[in-house]
Each structure stands twice: as C-alpha cells, then as structure tokens.
C-alpha cells in the first residue's frame, strides 16, 4: 500500500539507534504515524521537527502496519516556533488536542485550521485566540459542537452573551440574565470572523473556560484524560499582566 499527502509534524519518538517514528497530521489521511529510517541523522533532524510541513509518502504491506515514511520538506518553521514561548507551548498544546482524534481518521477541516495556526504563533494572545477557535472546531469534529448561531430561548441571534452548560447552545443577554450564575459566558469575539481577536485577556480566558468545560465533559472526562500541560502553560502566559491585547 502507498499514498502521498501533505502533513504537519506534531511529534516524534526514537526507534532504535538511528530511526524515528514520526506523527503527522495529514490533509487527507488524518493523524498518521510512520517510521523514518535514518530520521536521527544530521540531515533529517532539522526536517523532522514539530511544526514543519512536509510532503510524505507512506508505504506498508498492509493497511494496519506502522509503515515507512519518506519525507520532503515543504515549510520549515519549527525554529521560529521554538524561538518564542507562545510558539513552543502552542504547538505542544495543538499536538495534545490532535491526539484526541482517532488515528488515520481524515479531518480535512482540522488540518486546514492547523495549517493556518502554525504560521501565527509568536504572540500569546494571537496563539490563544486561534487555539480556542481550533478547540471549538475539534469539538464539532468529535460530534460535540456548540450551537452559537442563535438564542436557545428566543430563536434570535441578537445580543448573545451566554452558553447553556447543559445543551451547548447560545443564550441571549436578556433571556439569560436571571440565570447568569448557571450559564457560561460567551465571549463576543467568538461570534465574529476568525480574524477578530479578543479585546482583553479576560475575554480570552472566558473563551478557554468555555471550551474547557465541554472538552472535560465530553472528551477528557469520559476517556479518563487530562488536558495537555502545554495548554495550561499557554493560558498562564496569556494571563500575565504583560500580555497585551492583540490587534485584529
């Protein structure tokens, strides 16, 4: 069996003296592992770093085998990612979230989102805003998407300000005011196009609290898992007093 696809490296681990098992998020074949012979060589090491985009050819005798990769670099951005704390934590957090997806299950929308994020990770606020939107997309792909289009009580899309923790549906400010202590805040920037950034660290923290609640309820909790440590570190970085609001 053989296929060729574009992929972003999200992790590696040693295999034997000279090889690496490389974990890719590919466009058409999902999260997929394969062995790269000689992957620890001086020539291969700079290529096989998390965050880099490669063109990979996978070969195996049977579909269920680990198989072997041959890779060619397309975009080498790993050094840039590792140069900032936000980039370092961001790529690790994304890798941890991607491992929630079944291996070899295609998720082209998730890949497209990842491909955008990895080039915009140097600023904590930007990285955080992109990752929280990515988490919303991931929830949707896993079958637990939130309905933020219109108010669950009134059916309108005006002045949405809360999310029901029971249904994952948006609630307007007027309909939810009497129950605000039982509802989750809905940050306004999540209702805007992806280019709109949060206006404050508080707004971004509320967005992470929103995705955290539903990830814990539907994904981490039932699987007995904890969120990636890098995600918590990125959030702590965002919440530092020096973290300035990002510009759209």
Secondary structure by P-SEA (a helix, b strand, c coil): cbbbbbbbbcccccccccccccccccccccbbbbbbcccccccccccccccbbbbbbbbbcccccbbbbbbbbcccccccccccaaaaaaaaaaaaaaaccccccccaaaaaaaaaaaaccccaaaaaaaaaaaaaaaaaaaccccccccccccccccccccccccccbbbcccccccccccbbbbbcccccccccccccaaaaaaaaaaaaaaaaacccccccccccaaaaaaaaaaaccccccccc
